[in-house]
Every structure is written in structure tokens, then in C-alpha cells.
Amino acid sequence: MSIPTVLGIDLGKTKCAIGVFSRSFKQLDSATFIVDGRPASALQAIELYVQRTIKNYAITAVGISIFGPFITASSDPLCGAIARSSEPVWSGFNLPHYCAGKLGLPVYFDFDVRAGALAQARLGGLREHIPFYYLSIGTGIG
């Protein structure tokens, strides 16, 4: 029996983490893979993961955290696309648009650092509107 779940994707330029989560944020399945610096390799790995897991879970939405900068204006037809990148091959790449079209599901996305901060706040039990600091250090710094 399938339970309603959310597909979560955390995409960086060098690594992608992906998983299936219950509505109460319980991790049900996950995978991590190296991205070889090309969007095509990320899409291929994401598609393989989705093909494997969609048989076992009723995915109802997709949440994406992605590096930026990307276009955030919902009125812009390129909303979700990486505006410019230090690696030009990523410029114009639009994972939210791709996932919405491929999966036909609602897609929610945010900057990777902000998504990480919100997840930590929620999992840590912080109430809304309580200021806190979040520092993310990886191949970049946010």
C-alpha cells in the first residue's frame, strides 16, 4: 500500500542527495550520487532514482533545494532556472521546470542554504519568527 510522500532533491554542482519522505518528514528512502559537473548527469541519476522508487511510493509533490543564483520571480517564464553560474554549463538549467513537466506534480524550490536553514529550524523545533543563524560550508560558503 502506498502512502502519500514527498520527493526531496538537494542538488549541488558536485553532489546530489535525493530521497522520499513522509508528510511528517520521516525519511523512507534515499540516495546520494556524484554529479560530474554536467546537468545531464544529474538528470539521469534523478530519473533512475524516481523510476526505482515511484513503484513503492505515492509521490504527491517535489521539494528542491538548489544552488543559485536562480530566477525567483514567479511571473518570469524562466522561474527556477539558474541565472548565471561560475560554471557556464549550469547557466539556464531549470530543475524545477523539468521535474514539474516530467512528473506532473507540484514542485516547490528554494536556495540550498535557505532550505537547509528552514529544515534545521523545523527539525530542531524552533517556533516561527525566532531569529537564528545558520552557516553552510561546502564547496561554496553561504
Secondary structure, 3 states (H helix, E strand, C coil): CCCEEEEEEEECCCEEEEEEEECCCCEEEEEEEECCCCHHHHHHHHHHHHHHHCCCCEEEEEEEEECCCECCCCCCCCCCCECCCCCHHHCCCCHHHHHHHHHCCCEEEEEHHHHHHHHHHHHCCCCCCCCCCCCCECCCEC
